[in-house]
């Protein structure tokens, strides 16, 4: 069984993830989801809708991991 590592970077305007084969360090896939800033937030401050972006990233990661299952065509 191969071991996969998932690295996730959640920033102000996007969340990115990478799937790496732990044995050889090869990047097997990447996913990224951007999200909008919340309109009308106090002047000089920014915030975002990370929950919505995280849900979209989770769906994208599930799709990506399904594609990496053994026996699936690449």
Secondary structure, DSSP 8 states (H G I E B T S, - for coil): ---EEEEEEE-SSEEEEEEEETTT--EEEEEEEE--B-TT--TT---B-HHHHHHHHHHHHHHHHHHTSTTS--
